Amino acid sequence: MEFSAAVVKKDESTFVVVIVKRDVLENDLLISEAVKVFSKFFPLMPVVLMAQNFRGDGIYHGPEELVRLLDKVKPEDLSWKTYQVGN
């Protein structure tokens, strides 16, 4: 499995933003599963899921205070890293 994520340190918070397909953010069950999976890779950090709308703006799902912090940040300004897991 391969995924892209950015560890964000903003104000007094450190958390991870993980890119998912927009369909994931439209389904509560998929949101729960994605958070559970990515929490295993970043066990000490809150997880925020991100997809993009048709303009490329970030659509976020996660703890409200962290989503508010991200509303002022463009996705391209985050330090993305690609993670390879398994084969």
Order of alpha helices (4+ residues) and beta strands (2+ residues): beta-beta-alpha-alpha-beta-beta-alpha-beta
